[in-house]
Amino acid sequence: MSVLFDHNKLLKTIVRDRLKPHGIIQKGNSRFFFKDKDWYMIGIEFQPSGFGIGTYLNIGVDFHFYPRGYFAFSHEYRQKEFEKAEGEA
């Protein structure tokens, strides 16, 4: 089966539209979305897989107890196992 749609673009468009009203923004053009709450940050990652077209859903929090210039999941949970992209629907 050949893929006739860009699943990454479709995923990011749908997610951005659904999360933006909650103050959650996309980091650049990545599959990472976040909401900064001053002393902690919520991170939502749509992790790709090398085994198929689709995504894993990881949600976590990063506490800002120590200054650093990057996000690290202090507590993370794989919310959803691999979800295969089979079409635009």
Buried (B, 14 or more C-beta within 10 A) or exposed (E): EEEEEEBBEEBBEEBEEEBEEEEBEBEEEEBBBBBBEEEBBBBBBBEBEEEEBBBBBBBBBBEEEEEEEEBEEBEBEEEEEBBEBEEEE
